[in-house]
Amino acid sequence: MTNSTPGGGAAAGTSDLLRLAPWTEQIQPSPTFALEARAEELRAKGVALCKLGLGEPDFPTPDHVKAAAIAAIEEDFTRYTNTSGIVPLRQAIADRLRADIGVSYEVPEIVVSVGGKHALFNAIMTLCRPGDEVLLPVPYWVTYPEQVKLAGAVAVPVPSSAATGYKVTPEALAGCLSPRSRLLILNSPNNPSGAVYSRAEQAALAAFCREHDLWTITDEVYAAFNYTAEGHASIAAQPGMRERTVLVHAVSKAYGMTGWRLGYAAAPRPVAQVMGTLQGHVTSNPTSIAQKAALAALSGPQEGLADLRREYRQRRDRLVAGVRRLRGLRCEPPDGAFYLWVDASEWCGRTLAGRAIANADDFATVLLEEAGVVVVPGTGFGDPTHLRLSFAASPAELDTAVERLEGLLGRA
C-alpha cells in the first residue's frame, strides 16, 4: 500500500484501501431500495400509505409457538446447538416433509438455517462451480440471480408468459440449455407470480432434469398458500429426483414467523453435510430459541393452515376483482402465494399525472407519490413491465388501495 505524504500523497493509499472484493462490483442492491426510501419519507410526513408491497403475512405468530420460545428462555436454552440444528427439530422437519409431500429424509439430511434465504445460499454455494449456468424461470425471486453470482456461476433467465401461466416448460428450458447448465431453481408457489406447478408439470420438468443431468433447487416457502384443488406437490417426490434435489423451506410464511429467521433445507446426505460445514464457518447454528419455536410450529396443530388459505383466497379474489376494474392493468388469479403479478405494459411509454413512465419502476413511483399505494416493480423479478401487489393486507386496506388507484388510473 502506498504511504500517505503531506500535500496529497494519501489519495493513492486510500484508493488501494478501498479496492474491495470483485464480487462487490457484481451484486446489485435491492431494486426497490429507492422506492422504499421514498415511502419512508412520505410516512415521516404523515402520509397514510396502503402497503401492498409487503412480502410477509399479516397475522401474528401462533400463541403456542410464542409460548415455546418463552419456555426456552426460562429454561436457559440459550447456548450453542448443533450447527445444522437440534435433532428434535430436524426430526420434526423430516416428519412434516414425509406427511406433506411424501418424501422421506433422515436427520443428517436436514440443515436448519437462519431463514430460507440462508438455506438457499448454502445450497447454491454448495452445488455451483465457477462458470456453471443456473436456469432461472422468469419471473424469479430477486435474490436468486445475486446468490448465483456470489457462487461464481451464471444466471440464465428462462422466459415465460401469461399464456403459460408464468410457468416454464421443458421446451423453454431446452432453448436455454448449454453444456455448462448445472442447476434449475424451481419456485412453486412462485414469488412474485403465484404460479403453481401441477404434479403433471413437475413430472415433465423432472424428466428434463434427469435427461440432462441437472440438479434442482425447489423453493417451497409458500407451500401453505396453495389454492388449487390438487394441493401442494414437490418435484423432489418425482421418480429419480430426491437424489438430485435440494428442497428449501421455512417457517416464516405459514406460521407468521418472518422475523424469527428460521429456514431449512433437505438434501442428499453428501450435499447436506457440505451445507452444514459451510454454515459452520459463516453463521454457526440458528438461534436456539427460534429453533424451539419452530419445533412447536411444525409439530403442533396444523388445522389453522386451512383457515388461513381460505382467508387469503378470499383476499386474492377481492384484489383481483378490484385490479380488473383499473384502466391499463391486467392480471389473472394466482394459484398460490399472496401476490398478484400485474401486467402494466400498457402504461409503459405513456404519461400519468404529467409524468413519463418508461417502465414499472417509474409506474410504481407514480402510484406511491400520487395515490399513496406501495407496490413492487417487476424489474428485480426479471420483468420491467409488471408489478407485484401483495394481498397480505386487511380487506379494508385492499379496498382503499383499489379506490385510490381507480382515482388515479380510471376505470377499465
C-alpha positions in Angstrom: 0.0 0.0 0.0 1.3 3.5 -0.9 2.2 5.6 2.1 0.5 8.9 2.5 2.6 12.0 2.3 1.9 15.7 3.1 0.3 17.6 0.3 -1.9 14.9 -1.2 0.0 11.6 -1.0 -2.9 10.0 0.8 -5.0 9.6 -2.3 -3.2 6.6 -3.7 -3.2 4.8 -0.4 -6.9 5.5 0.1 -7.6 4.1 -3.4 -5.8 0.9 -2.6 -7.5 0.6 0.7 -11.0 0.8 -0.8 -10.3 -1.7 -3.6 -12.8 -4.2 -2.4 -13.5 -7.8 -3.4 -14.5 -8.3 -7.1 -18.0 -9.7 -6.2 -18.9 -6.3 -4.8 -19.0 -4.9 -8.3 -21.4 -7.6 -9.5 -24.0 -7.8 -6.8 -26.9 -5.4 -7.1 -28.8 -3.8 -4.2 -32.5 -4.4 -3.8 -34.2 -2.8 -6.8 -36.9 -1.5 -4.5 -34.5 0.4 -2.2 -35.1 3.8 -3.7 -38.9 3.2 -3.6 -38.8 2.0 0.0 -36.8 5.1 1.0 -39.3 7.4 -0.7 -42.2 5.6 1.1 -40.4 6.1 4.4 -40.1 9.8 3.6 -43.8 10.0 3.0 -44.7 8.1 6.2 -42.4 10.5 8.2 -44.5 13.4 6.8 -47.7 11.7 8.0 -48.9 10.4 4.6 -51.1 7.4 5.1 -50.0 4.7 2.7 -51.7 1.5 1.5 -49.0 -1.1 1.8 -49.4 -3.7 -1.0 -45.6 -4.3 -1.2 -45.2 -6.5 1.9 -43.7 -9.9 1.4 -44.9 -11.3 4.7 -48.2 -12.4 6.2 -50.2 -10.0 8.4 -51.2 -12.5 11.1 -49.3 -13.0 14.4 -47.1 -15.9 15.4 -49.4 -18.5 17.0 -49.6 -18.4 20.8 -48.3 -21.9 21.3 -45.2 -21.1 19.3 -44.5 -17.9 21.3 -45.1 -19.9 24.5 -42.4 -22.4 23.4 -39.9 -19.6 22.8 -40.7 -18.1 26.2 -40.2 -21.5 27.8 -36.9 -22.0 26.1 -35.7 -18.7 27.5 -36.9 -19.5 31.0 -35.2 -23.0 30.8 -31.9 -21.3 29.7 -31.9 -22.9 26.3 -29.6 -20.2 25.2 -26.4 -21.9 24.3 -24.8 -23.1 21.0 -26.6 -26.0 19.4 -25.5 -28.4 16.6 -24.6 -26.3 13.7 -27.3 -27.9 11.5 -29.9 -27.6 14.2 -31.2 -29.6 17.2 -32.1 -33.2 16.4 -35.8 -32.9 17.6 -36.3 -30.0 15.2 -34.6 -31.8 12.3 -36.7 -34.9 13.0 -39.9 -32.8 13.1 -38.9 -31.3 9.7 -38.4 -34.8 8.3 -41.8 -35.9 9.7 -43.5 -32.8 8.3 -42.0 -33.4 4.8 -43.0 -37.0 4.8 -46.5 -36.1 5.7 -46.8 -33.1 3.3 -45.0 -34.2 0.2 -44.4 -38.0 0.7 -40.6 -37.9 0.6 -38.6 -39.5 3.4 -35.5 -37.8 4.8 -33.2 -38.7 7.7 -32.0 -36.3 10.3 -28.4 -36.0 8.7 -30.1 -34.8 5.5 -31.8 -31.8 7.2 -29.9 -28.5 7.7 -31.7 -25.8 9.7 -30.6 -22.3 8.8 -31.1 -18.6 9.6 -34.1 -18.2 7.3 -35.0 -19.7 4.0 -32.7 -17.2 2.2 -29.8 -18.7 4.1 -30.8 -22.2 3.2 -30.9 -21.2 -0.5 -27.4 -19.6 -0.2 -26.0 -22.7 1.4 -27.4 -24.8 -1.5 -26.3 -22.6 -4.3 -22.8 -22.2 -2.9 -22.5 -26.0 -2.4 -23.9 -27.0 -5.8 -22.5 -24.4 -8.2 -19.0 -24.3 -9.6 -17.4 -21.3 -11.2 -18.8 -20.9 -14.7 -21.8 -23.2 -14.2 -25.1 -22.0 -15.6 -28.3 -21.8 -13.5 -31.7 -21.9 -15.2 -34.0 -19.3 -13.6 -37.6 -19.3 -14.8 -38.9 -15.7 -15.2 -40.3 -14.2 -13.1 -37.9 -15.2 -10.3 -37.3 -14.1 -6.8 -34.9 -11.2 -6.7 -32.3 -13.0 -4.6 -31.7 -15.9 -6.9 -29.5 -14.2 -9.5 -27.5 -12.4 -6.9 -26.7 -15.6 -5.0 -25.8 -17.3 -8.2 -23.3 -14.6 -8.9 -21.8 -15.0 -5.4 -21.1 -18.6 -6.3 -19.2 -17.6 -9.4 -22.0 -19.1 -11.6 -24.1 -17.5 -14.3 -27.8 -16.9 -14.1 -29.7 -17.8 -17.3 -33.3 -16.4 -17.4 -35.9 -18.7 -18.9 -38.8 -16.7 -20.3 -42.5 -17.5 -19.5 -45.7 -15.6 -20.3 -49.3 -15.2 -19.2 -50.1 -17.8 -21.9 -48.3 -20.5 -19.9 -49.5 -19.1 -16.5 -46.0 -17.7 -16.0 -44.6 -21.3 -15.9 -41.8 -22.7 -17.9 -42.0 -25.9 -20.0 -39.3 -28.4 -20.9 -39.3 -26.8 -24.4 -38.5 -23.4 -22.9 -35.7 -24.9 -20.7 -34.3 -26.6 -23.8 -33.9 -23.3 -25.6 -31.7 -22.0 -22.8 -29.7 -25.2 -22.2 -25.9 -25.4 -22.8 -23.1 -27.8 -21.9 -22.5 -25.6 -18.8 -26.0 -26.0 -17.4 -25.9 -27.3 -13.9 -29.0 -26.3 -12.0 -32.7 -25.4 -12.2 -34.2 -23.3 -9.5 -37.9 -24.0 -9.3 -40.1 -21.9 -7.0 -43.7 -23.2 -6.6 -45.8 -21.5 -5.4 -43.9 -18.7 -7.1 -42.9 -15.3 -5.8 -43.9 -13.0 -7.5 -46.4 -14.6 -9.9 -48.2 -17.1 -7.6 -47.8 -19.7 -10.3 -48.1 -23.3 -9.1 -46.7 -26.3 -11.0 -49.0 -29.3 -11.0 -47.7 -32.8 -10.5 -48.0 -33.4 -14.2 -46.0 -30.3 -15.0 -43.4 -31.3 -12.4 -43.2 -34.7 -13.9 -42.3 -33.2 -17.3 -39.7 -30.9 -15.7 -38.3 -33.8 -13.7 -37.8 -35.9 -16.8 -36.0 -33.0 -18.4 -33.6 -32.7 -15.4 -32.9 -36.4 -15.4 -32.3 -36.4 -19.2 -29.8 -33.5 -19.0 -28.3 -34.4 -15.6 -29.4 -31.2 -13.8 -29.6 -30.5 -10.1 -32.8 -28.8 -8.9 -33.4 -26.5 -6.0 -37.0 -26.4 -5.2 -38.1 -23.3 -3.1 -41.3 -24.2 -1.4 -41.5 -21.4 1.2 -45.1 -20.6 0.1 -46.4 -24.2 0.2 -49.1 -23.4 2.7 -50.6 -20.8 0.3 -51.7 -23.2 -2.4 -55.3 -22.6 -3.7 -55.5 -25.4 -6.2 -57.7 -28.5 -5.7 -54.6 -30.7 -6.2 -52.8 -29.0 -3.3 -49.0 -28.7 -2.8 -46.7 -31.0 -4.6 -42.9 -31.2 -4.6 -40.6 -32.1 -7.6 -38.5 -33.9 -5.0 -41.3 -36.6 -4.9 -40.9 -37.3 -8.6 -39.1 -40.5 -9.5 -35.3 -40.1 -9.6 -35.4 -36.6 -8.2 -34.8 -36.9 -4.5 -31.1 -37.6 -5.1 -30.7 -34.6 -7.4 -32.8 -32.0 -5.5 -32.3 -29.6 -2.6 -35.6 -28.6 -1.0 -35.7 -25.2 0.6 -38.4 -24.3 3.1 -39.0 -22.0 6.1 -41.5 -21.4 8.9 -41.7 -17.8 8.1 -44.8 -17.6 5.9 -47.1 -20.4 7.1 -46.7 -19.6 10.8 -46.3 -15.8 10.7 -42.6 -16.1 11.8 -40.7 -13.9 9.3 -38.7 -12.2 12.0 -37.7 -15.4 13.7 -35.3 -16.2 10.8 -35.7 -19.9 10.7 -35.4 -21.9 7.5 -34.3 -25.3 6.5 -33.1 -27.5 3.6 -33.5 -31.2 2.9 -30.9 -32.7 0.6 -29.0 -35.9 -0.2 -26.6 -36.6 2.7 -23.3 -35.6 1.0 -24.8 -32.3 0.0 -26.4 -31.7 3.4 -23.0 -32.4 5.1 -21.2 -29.8 3.0 -24.0 -27.3 3.5 -23.6 -27.8 7.3 -19.9 -27.3 7.0 -20.3 -24.1 5.1 -22.8 -22.9 7.6 -20.4 -23.7 10.5 -17.9 -21.2 9.1 -20.4 -18.5 8.3 -23.1 -18.3 11.0 -22.9 -21.5 13.0 -26.3 -22.6 14.4 -29.6 -20.8 14.0 -30.8 -19.1 17.2 -31.6 -21.7 19.8 -34.8 -20.0 20.9 -36.1 -19.8 17.3 -35.4 -23.5 16.9 -37.6 -24.3 19.9 -40.3 -22.1 18.4 -40.1 -23.8 15.0 -40.3 -27.2 16.7 -43.6 -26.1 18.2 -44.8 -24.8 14.9 -44.0 -27.8 12.9 -45.0 -30.5 15.4 -48.1 -28.7 16.8 -51.6 -28.4 15.4 -51.8 -27.7 11.6 -55.5 -27.2 11.2 -55.2 -23.4 11.2 -53.5 -23.6 7.8 -56.7 -24.5 6.0 -58.4 -21.5 7.6 -55.5 -19.3 6.6 -55.8 -20.5 2.9 -59.5 -19.7 2.9 -58.9 -16.2 4.2 -56.1 -15.5 1.8 -58.1 -16.9 -1.2 -60.9 -14.5 -0.4 -58.5 -11.6 -0.3 -57.0 -12.8 -3.5 -60.4 -12.8 -5.2 -61.2 -9.4 -3.7 -58.0 -7.8 -5.1 -58.2 -9.4 -8.5 -61.7 -8.1 -8.9 -60.5 -4.6 -7.9 -57.5 -4.6 -10.2 -59.5 -5.8 -13.2 -61.6 -2.6 -12.8 -58.5 -0.4 -13.3 -57.5 1.1 -16.7 -54.4 -0.4 -18.3 -53.8 -3.3 -15.9 -54.3 -7.0 -16.4 -54.0 -9.9 -14.1 -55.2 -13.5 -13.5 -55.9 -15.1 -10.1 -52.7 -16.7 -8.9 -52.8 -20.3 -7.8 -50.5 -19.7 -4.8 -48.6 -17.4 -2.6 -50.1 -14.0 -1.7 -49.2 -11.8 -4.6 -50.8 -10.6 -7.9 -48.5 -10.4 -10.8 -50.0 -7.5 -12.7 -49.2 -6.7 -16.3 -48.7 -2.9 -16.6 -47.2 -2.9 -20.0 -49.9 -0.6 -21.4 -48.7 2.2 -19.2 -45.0 1.9 -20.3 -44.2 4.7 -22.8 -47.1 6.8 -21.6 -47.6 9.6 -19.2 -49.6 9.7 -15.9 -50.2 12.7 -13.8 -47.9 14.6 -16.1 -45.1 12.2 -15.5 -43.4 10.0 -18.1 -43.4 6.2 -17.5 -40.7 4.2 -19.1 -41.1 1.1 -17.1 -42.6 -0.5 -13.9 -40.2 1.3 -11.7 -41.5 4.7 -12.9 -45.0 3.5 -12.7 -44.6 2.2 -9.1 -43.1 5.6 -8.1 -46.1 7.5 -9.5 -48.6 5.1 -7.8 -46.7 5.8 -4.5 -46.4 9.5 -4.8 -49.8 10.3 -6.5 -52.0 7.6 -4.9 -50.2 6.6 -1.7 -50.2 3.0 -2.7 -47.0 0.9 -2.2 -46.4 -1.8 -4.8 -43.2 -3.5 -6.0 -42.0 -3.0 -9.6 -41.2 -6.2 -11.5 -37.7 -5.2 -12.7 -35.9 -7.1 -9.9 -38.0 -10.2 -10.7 -36.9 -10.2 -14.3 -39.7 -8.3 -15.9 -39.8 -4.4 -16.0 -43.4 -4.3 -17.4 -45.1 -5.9 -14.4 -46.0 -5.0 -10.8 -46.3 -7.2 -7.7 -49.2 -6.5 -5.4 -49.5 -8.2 -2.1 -52.9 -9.2 -0.7 -51.3 -9.9 2.7 -53.3 -6.9 4.0 -56.7 -6.4 5.5 -59.7 -6.4 3.2 -60.3 -2.7 4.2 -56.7 -1.8 3.1 -57.1 -3.7 -0.2 -60.4 -1.8 -0.9 -58.8 1.5 -0.1 -55.8 0.8 -2.3 -58.1 0.0 -5.2 -60.2 3.1 -4.7 -57.0 5.3 -4.7 -55.7 3.6 -7.8 -59.0 4.0 -9.6 -58.9 7.7 -8.8 -55.6 8.0 -10.4 -55.8 5.5 -13.3 -59.5 5.5 -14.1 -61.8 2.5 -14.8 -61.0 -0.1 -17.5 
